[in-house]
Each structure stands twice: as structure tokens, then as C-alpha cells.
Amino acid sequence: IVEGPRVYIERIDIVGNTRTEDQVIRRELQLYEGDAFNRVLIDRARRRLTGLDFFDKIDFREDMGSAPDKVVLTVEVQEKSTGQINFSIGYSTTEKAVGSIGLQERNFMGKGQDVRLNTTLSMKRQQVDFSFTEPYFMGLPISAGFDAFATKTDNTDYSSYKSEQIGGALRAGFRLDEYSSLNLKYGLEWQKLDGIDLNKASPAVIDSEGVMWKSSVGATYTWDNVDNPIQPTSGFRGQIDGTIAGLGGTTHYASLEAHAWYFYPVYEDKMVLKLEGNAGHMEPLPGEKVPLQDRFFMGGDTFRGFAKSGIGPRQINNAGGTDAIGGTTYAIGTVEMTFPTG
């Protein structure tokens, strides 16, 4: 093996971005004029740009510079639509008629900011969510954003109560290294349980009636080395999410959840095996108990083949049936295969 001469980056040119600002692309490169040319760093930059989901095509080209030991790095991108308007209407056996409208712009004003507004309306649930994320707050490699939401749910079919939640959260996050990141969050939420028929509901539901305030702090650690953040075909992604509720308010408990995804290409990149695991546990603070509405209700969207809240503890109610009262521990494993349909 003979080591060749070191080559340095003389200039970085970005072409093809008619809407996205140059700085949005340059800050993801983490390469600068004068740096030594390193193909490993270029591959990492390509992965980060792919994760933005702003471009249909990303090409890196090396051209000769003004001297033999200099190279001009050209980043050529082809932009795609980053704004979405979604309308849907349908029918569900659990929520009856369902309609939703969603607005999202992942690259707001070409600055890389993410703005979302979603509304859902059905016979059993009404919900509105708004979120805003600035990926580089004040020019620093720290993401910051906020969420606001309001939800009204009719749970009388499986838990004999109705609930309302109104709240918001402040978020901040930063990368620890190339593959890991840490996100912090503070949330404040107003919760109300009502619509309880004392002659039919279970004791646990009756005991939960009333208004509560939830003030919580949380942290999420993520390790991710998948090959493509949008459509992964190989690699591992793991998350640990911890929350403590009890900084003021009337809700006092701690929870910890873990999530893991492993992708393996069975046949090139066309058939991909995905192994997924999810687990969680919550523990009340001394002298307290975990509120009914904050517990884990599994089934429906979270576990195929089971009704909504169809898995977990149930309590006999005064109507002769049972109410789902949620669990404080869960574990779910999933095996999936993705393949082309021709």
C-alpha cells in the first residue's frame, strides 16, 4: 500500500437549489473550504442531506482545483415538493365516520424549518395539533420548537369515560456525535375526565373523574446508523425515552420507554426484513398513583389484530361488562417484511 498525496477542498459549490437556501445545505455537509478531502465524510454528508427529505437527487462531484493538491467539490441537488395538503374521509368500526385535514411544510421559506397543522374529526375523537421546529436555533446546531394541541375523546365504548386534553410543549435537541442525539422537552397539559355514569362505570374510572394538571420534563436519547433515514434497508435505530411528571401540577409519576428497529436486506434492497421492539414502564412517585388517562392502552394502531385498548388490565364495571383501565408495563415485538409489488 502506497499512501497518495493529500488533497484539500479548495471550494464547495452548490447548484440546483432554487428554493432552499445555501446555508441549509452547507450546515449539513460539515465540510469546509481548506479541509482535507475525505470520502467517508462525504458519504456522511450525503446521508444527512437525504435525511432532510428536501431533494429527489443528490450528487457529489469532484473537479480539479487551481493546484494538483486542490479539488473543487460540487454538490448538485434536485429539489422536490416539501409542502403537503392531506384530506381524508373514511369509516372506522371504532370511530365511525372519520375526516382529517393536514398541512405540512418541511422546508418553510427555504430555511429548513418544519411547520405542521393537523386536524381530525370523528364521532369519537376531535383533535387539532400544531408544531414548529427550527433545526438550527440562532445558527447553532441545536434544534428548537414547540407543540400545541387540543383533544376531545369519547372512550365510553371501552372505558366508560370521556376525556379532554389541552396543552403544549417546548422542545430542544442536539447531536452528540454522528449517530446519536439527545432531545429535551417540557410539557404542560390540562386534563379532564367526565361523562361517567356512576351506575355503569368501574371503580377505577369513577375514582379518576375530575380535572388534573400535568407538568412534565422528558429526555429522549436516539442512536441511529440506518443507511437511509427515509427508507432504511439496513442498520439499527434505537431510542430511550424518559419522562417525569410532578414539577407542580397534580400528576406525579415517572415513565421509561425503549424502542428499537433493525433493518436487514434479505435480497439486495428490494426485500427488507424489519425487527421492531417496544417496551415501557411507569412508576408512581411515593404516595401517588398513575392517572388513568396517562397509562398504556395497547391495541388497534399499536398492536395489529386487537381492538383499541384491547390489550391490558380490565376491571368489572357496574353494567356487568369490563372497562379498560390501562397498564403500567408493556412489551411488544414485531417482525415485518417489505417487498416490491411488481
C-alpha positions, -999 to +999 in steps of 0.1 A: +000+000+000+014+034-010-002+064+005-010+091-021-007+128-017-032+146+004-058+166-014-076+196+001-110+211-007-104+245-024-141+254-028-176+240-023-202+249-049-239+241-045-261+240-076-297+231-083-312+247-052-337+273-065-357+275-033-336+261-005-310+285+009-274+276+006-268+276+043-294+249+048-273+226+027-239+237+038-246+232+075-254+196+069-222+190+049-199+196+079-172+201+053-154+234+048-130+250+023-095+241+034-104+207+049-086+176+037-107+157+012-123+127+029-147+104+011-161+090+044-172+125+054-188+130+020-208+098+025-219+110+059-229+144+044-250+126+017-268+107+045-276+139+064-289+156+032-310+126+024-325+128+059-337+163+052-361+148+026-359+180+006-343+166-026-351+139-052-315+136-062-282+144-045-248+141-064-213+149-052-187+157-079-150+164-076-133+187-101-097+198-104-088+228-084-062+255-091-034+232-080-028+194-081-034+191-044-067+210-045-102+199-055-135+217-061-164+199-045-197+204-063-230+194-046-257+191-072-293+187-058-327+183-074-354+198-052-388+182-047-420+194-032-418+197+006-453+210+012-483+187+017-520+192+020-538+160+030-576+155+030-592+122+041-626+109+048-635+073+058-653+050+081-639+031+111-656+004+133-643+022+164-647+058+155-675+056+128-672+085+103-637+099+102-623+130+085-590+148+087-571+177+072-534+181+074-510+209+063-472+205+065-442+224+051-409+207+059-388+235+043-407+266+053-395+297+033-365+276+021-349+279+056-353+242+066-380+249+092-408+224+098-444+236+103-473+213+108-511+216+114-533+185+117-570+182+125-590+151+130-628+149+134-648+117+141-678+106+161-655+096+189-625+119+187-618+155+178-582+167+177-560+196+165-522+197+166-497+224+157-459+222+158-430+243+147-393+233+146-362+253+138-334+228+132-306+253+138-317+277+165-299+311+164-274+295+139-263+269+164-265+231+159-294+229+183-330+223+172-358+241+190-395+241+186-429+240+203-461+220+201-497+229+209-527+205+209-563+200+220-581+167+221-616+155+230-622+118+231-652+096+238-639+064+255-673+052+267-673+021+244-643+005+262-636+026+293-669+043+303-655+079+303-649+109+281-617+130+282-604+163+272-567+175+269-553+209+261-516+216+263-483+224+248-446+216+249-412+233+244-385+212+227-347+213+222-323+188+208-287+184+196-264+158+182-239+141+205-220+125+176-226+113+140-251+086+151-265+097+184-287+127+196-304+139+227-338+157+228-352+175+258-389+186+264-410+204+289-448+200+287-478+214+304-512+198+300-548+203+313-567+171+316-604+164+323-623+132+327-661+134+327-692+118+311-690+090+337-722+071+345-718+062+382-743+033+377-723+017+349-686+026+352-660+006+371-645+019+404-612+028+388-629+050+362-652+066+388-621+074+410-604+092+382-632+117+374-622+154+376-596+179+364-558+174+366-528+194+356-497+176+342-463+193+343-436+171+329-400+171+317-386+145+294-355+134+276-350+111+245-317+095+235-315+082+199-288+061+183-293+057+145-269+043+119-295+032+093-284+037+057-313+059+046-333+078+072-364+080+050-365+044+036-340+023+056-328-010+042-300-018+067-288-007+101-302-001+136-322+026+152-328+027+190-345+052+213-348+056+251-375+080+263-378+091+299-405+113+315-410+127+350-444+143+358-446+161+391-429+195+388-460+213+400-494+201+388-514+173+403-499+143+384-468+126+398-451+096+381-421+086+362-420+066+329-394+050+308-399+036+272-375+019+249-379+014+211-356-005+187-357-011+149-333-034+130-333-035+092-317-063+071-317-065+033-328-101+025-325-096-013-304-066-023-325-035-013-358-049-027-368-072+002-361-058+037-366-076+070-376-053+099-374-064+135-391-040+159-393-040+197-412-016+220-413-017+258-423+007+286-429+010+323-443+038+345-440+041+383-459+065+406-440+087+428-442+079+466-477+083+479-492+089+444-507+068+416-505+069+378-536+087+364-559+065+343-556+086+312-517+085+312-514+047+313-505+025+284-536+014+263-525-011+237-544-024+207-557-010+175-530+010+158-504-001+184-510-039+181-525-054+150-554-078+153-567-063+186-594-038+192-585-003+205-574-007+242-580-044+237-548-055+255-541-048+292-558-048+326-596-046+327-619-041+356-655-053+360-679-023+358-714-018+373-731-027+340-718-062+340-691-056+315-655-045+318-636-013+314-600-010+301-580+008+328-546+008+312-514-009+322-481+004+337-459-021+318-459-033+282-436-051+257-444-056+220-423-073+194-430-071+156-415-089+126-421-073+091-410-079+056-411-052+029-411-063-007-420-048-041-454-055-056-442-055-092 
